[in-house]
Amino acid sequence: MVIIVFLLFLKKIILMELPTETVTEKVLSPYEIERGKPMPTLIHGSLQFNIGFELKIKYPNQFRIASEVTLDTVPTGSTPDLVLYPMGEMDYKNDPSRRPDAPLLTVEIQSPSQSSKDMTDKLEQYFYFGVKSCWIVAPDFRGIFVYDNPFNYTYFHHNDVLKDSVLNIEVELKKIFE
């Protein structure tokens, strides 16, 4: 007991000597807490819209494109920025808050506060869930990593034409990043 009290006292002294900014923790918004991811920015939202728009224009009858759909992934669920499901009838009477069925594609757009490791850590849970392809968008590089499994990707950037060979999708990056 004496040791515990001493350690708490020592911690208090150390924290008092540290500059305030090293002790301050970032306050998360309800959005960030609920979804477990950073608040979107203008760039993030524009990229999300542009990707969905280009896919809808090129493949209007092939895919159902949706944003911010929570998937029932293990262990706690996840909410990718975009998902693609095969085109089908919408069941307006049964719309679960956590989808138990895997989409064909997940798209994650990196936010300034997310590291590359944060982004790639999601891949295994998506592929384990049954997703066929995962894209990670890197806005700073104007590039997209297209994964066909958690350990293999093709990188497309600037004026490349993204080619997802798993889903047979092609998209011009200049239209995504304009």
C-alpha positions in Angstrom: 0.0 0.0 0.0 2.8 2.4 0.9 4.5 1.7 -2.5 1.3 2.4 -4.4 0.8 5.7 -2.5 4.5 6.6 -3.2 4.1 5.8 -6.9 1.0 7.9 -7.2 2.8 10.8 -5.4 5.8 10.4 -7.8 3.5 10.4 -10.8 1.8 13.6 -9.6 5.2 15.4 -9.2 6.4 14.3 -12.6 3.2 15.4 -14.3 3.4 18.8 -12.5 6.8 19.4 -13.9 5.8 18.6 -17.5 4.6 21.3 -19.8 0.9 21.4 -20.0 0.7 20.5 -23.7 2.3 17.1 -23.2 -0.3 16.2 -20.6 -3.3 17.5 -22.4 -5.3 14.8 -24.2 -7.2 15.3 -27.4 -10.9 15.6 -26.8 -12.8 13.4 -29.2 -16.1 14.5 -30.7 -19.2 12.2 -30.4 -18.8 11.4 -34.1 -15.2 10.2 -33.5 -16.2 8.2 -30.5 -19.2 6.5 -32.2 -17.4 5.6 -35.4 -13.9 5.1 -34.0 -12.4 7.3 -36.6 -11.4 11.0 -37.2 -13.9 13.7 -38.1 -13.9 14.1 -41.9 -12.5 17.2 -43.6 -13.4 19.0 -46.8 -10.7 17.0 -48.7 -11.9 13.7 -47.2 -15.5 14.4 -48.0 -14.7 15.5 -51.5 -12.6 12.4 -52.2 -15.4 10.2 -50.8 -18.0 11.8 -53.0 -15.8 11.8 -56.1 -15.0 8.1 -55.8 -18.6 7.2 -55.2 -19.7 9.4 -58.1 -17.1 8.0 -60.6 -18.1 4.4 -59.7 -21.8 5.2 -60.0 -21.3 6.8 -63.4 -19.1 4.0 -64.8 -21.0 1.1 -63.2 -24.6 2.2 -62.7 -26.2 -1.2 -62.8 -23.4 -3.3 -61.4 -22.8 -2.0 -57.8 -24.7 -0.5 -54.9 -22.4 2.2 -53.6 -22.9 3.5 -50.0 -21.0 5.7 -47.5 -20.4 5.2 -43.8 -22.1 1.7 -43.5 -21.2 -0.1 -40.3 -20.0 -3.6 -40.9 -20.3 -6.4 -38.3 -16.6 -7.1 -38.4 -14.7 -8.8 -35.6 -14.0 -7.7 -32.9 -16.0 -4.4 -32.6 -17.4 -3.6 -36.0 -16.0 -1.0 -38.5 -17.3 1.8 -40.6 -15.4 2.3 -43.9 -15.8 5.5 -45.8 -17.3 3.7 -48.8 -18.5 0.2 -49.6 -19.7 -1.5 -52.8 -22.2 -4.3 -52.8 -23.5 -6.1 -55.9 -26.5 -4.3 -57.3 -29.8 -5.7 -56.0 -33.2 -4.8 -54.7 -33.2 -2.5 -51.6 -35.0 -4.1 -48.6 -36.5 -1.0 -47.0 -38.1 -3.1 -44.2 -34.9 -4.7 -43.1 -31.9 -2.3 -42.7 -29.7 -3.5 -39.9 -27.5 -0.9 -38.2 -24.5 -3.3 -38.6 -24.3 -5.2 -41.9 -23.7 -8.9 -41.4 -22.9 -9.4 -45.1 -19.5 -8.4 -46.5 -19.3 -5.8 -49.3 -17.2 -6.5 -52.4 -15.1 -3.4 -51.7 -14.2 -1.1 -48.8 -12.6 2.3 -49.3 -10.8 4.0 -46.5 -9.6 7.6 -46.9 -6.6 8.5 -44.7 -7.2 11.5 -42.5 -4.3 13.8 -41.4 -4.4 12.2 -37.9 -4.2 8.6 -39.1 -0.9 6.8 -39.7 -0.3 4.3 -42.5 -0.3 1.6 -39.8 -3.8 2.8 -38.6 -5.0 2.3 -42.2 -3.4 -1.1 -42.9 -4.4 -2.5 -39.5 -8.0 -2.6 -40.8 -7.2 -4.8 -43.8 -7.1 -8.2 -42.1 -10.4 -7.7 -40.4 -12.0 -6.7 -43.7 -10.6 -9.6 -45.7 -11.5 -12.0 -42.8 -15.0 -10.7 -43.0 -15.2 -11.6 -46.7 -14.4 -8.3 -48.5 -12.8 -9.0 -51.9 -10.9 -5.8 -52.4 -9.8 -2.9 -50.2 -8.7 0.6 -51.3 -6.7 2.9 -49.1 -6.7 6.5 -50.3 -3.6 8.6 -49.5 -4.7 12.2 -50.1 -1.2 13.7 -49.5 0.2 11.6 -52.3 -2.9 11.7 -54.5 -2.7 8.0 -54.6 -4.7 4.9 -53.9 -3.4 1.5 -52.7 -5.6 -1.3 -54.1 -5.3 -4.5 -51.9 -6.4 -7.9 -53.1 -5.4 -9.4 -49.8 -4.0 -7.9 -46.6 -0.4 -8.3 -47.8 -0.5 -7.4 -51.5 -1.3 -4.2 -53.1 -0.9 -2.2 -56.3 -0.3 1.6 -56.0 -1.9 4.1 -58.4 -1.2 7.8 -58.3 -1.6 11.2 -60.1 -2.9 10.5 -63.6 -2.9 6.7 -63.5 -6.0 4.7 -64.3 -6.8 2.7 -61.2 -7.3 -0.9 -62.2 -8.9 -3.2 -59.6 -8.4 -6.7 -61.2 -10.5 -8.5 -58.5 -13.6 -6.5 -59.3 -12.8 -5.5 -62.8 -13.1 -1.8 -62.1 -11.2 1.0 -63.7 -11.3 4.7 -62.6 -9.2 7.7 -63.7 -7.4 9.1 -60.7 -7.4 12.6 -62.2 -11.2 12.6 -61.8 -10.9 11.5 -58.2 -8.4 14.1 -57.2 -9.7 17.1 -59.1 
